[in-house]
Amino acid sequence: LCDWSSDVCSSDLSTVSGNLGAGIFHLDASARLVNATIAGNGRDGIESTDSALKLVNCTVVGNANNELFGAGGVESRGGVAVVRNTIVAGNQSNDGPVDLRGEFDGDSNNLIGSLEEPPERLAREATS
């Protein structure tokens, strides 16, 4: 799934499910997921910290984070996550349904269930 020698993770047509922890824990690197399904994991579907993350044609559903902090779906801390033609919905956090948390750049072709607080860029893209 990942080429750690170049600090780049790239995946096409992958499924990550059934993990007790996060489906993907992503730290200080670049990741690009295309046509991937991240579902049914025990913490965030994707936890991205200090990283560049891009999701294209992906589905992130049914992840449940019962930790004190976390989004359930996709959490981006210290970086911008780019979301294109992607479904992020039906995830659960300790705070209730939170599908996206952090800074995101998206287009109007996404289906997003719930946001902790509407990220400025995503909200601006969705209304234009």
ChimeraX attribute file (.defattr): number of C-alpha atoms within 10 A of each C-alpha:
attribute: neighborCount
match mode: 1-to-1
recipient: residues
	/A:1	10
	/A:2	12
	/A:3	10
	/A:4	10
	/A:5	7
	/A:6	9
	/A:7	12
	/A:8	16
	/A:9	17
	/A:10	14
	/A:11	16
	/A:12	15
	/A:13	11
	/A:14	14
	/A:15	15
	/A:16	17
	/A:17	20
	/A:18	14
	/A:19	15
	/A:20	13
	/A:21	15
	/A:22	26
	/A:23	26
	/A:24	18
	/A:25	14
	/A:26	19
	/A:27	16
	/A:28	14
	/A:29	16
	/A:30	18
	/A:31	21
	/A:32	18
	/A:33	20
	/A:34	19
	/A:35	16
	/A:36	20
	/A:37	22
	/A:38	25
	/A:39	24
	/A:40	21
	/A:41	26
	/A:42	21
	/A:43	28
	/A:44	36
	/A:45	35
	/A:46	26
	/A:47	23
	/A:48	26
	/A:49	18
	/A:50	15
	/A:51	19
	/A:52	21
	/A:53	24
	/A:54	20
	/A:55	22
	/A:56	18
	/A:57	18
	/A:58	24
	/A:59	22
	/A:60	29
	/A:61	24
	/A:62	22
	/A:63	31
	/A:64	28
	/A:65	27
	/A:66	17
	/A:67	14
	/A:68	9
	/A:69	13
	/A:70	26
	/A:71	33
	/A:72	36
	/A:73	37
	/A:74	29
	/A:75	23
	/A:76	24
	/A:77	16
	/A:78	14
	/A:79	16
	/A:80	19
	/A:81	24
	/A:82	18
	/A:83	23
	/A:84	19
	/A:85	17
	/A:86	23
	/A:87	21
	/A:88	25
	/A:89	23
	/A:90	19
	/A:91	28
	/A:92	24
	/A:93	21
	/A:94	15
	/A:95	15
	/A:96	15
	/A:97	20
	/A:98	28
	/A:99	29
	/A:100	28
	/A:101	21
	/A:102	19
	/A:103	20
	/A:104	23
	/A:105	18
	/A:106	22
	/A:107	20
	/A:108	16
	/A:109	14
	/A:110	18
	/A:111	14
	/A:112	16
	/A:113	16
	/A:114	20
	/A:115	17
	/A:116	14
	/A:117	12
	/A:118	15
	/A:119	16
	/A:120	11
	/A:121	14
	/A:122	18
	/A:123	16
	/A:124	14
	/A:125	13
	/A:126	13
	/A:127	8
	/A:128	7
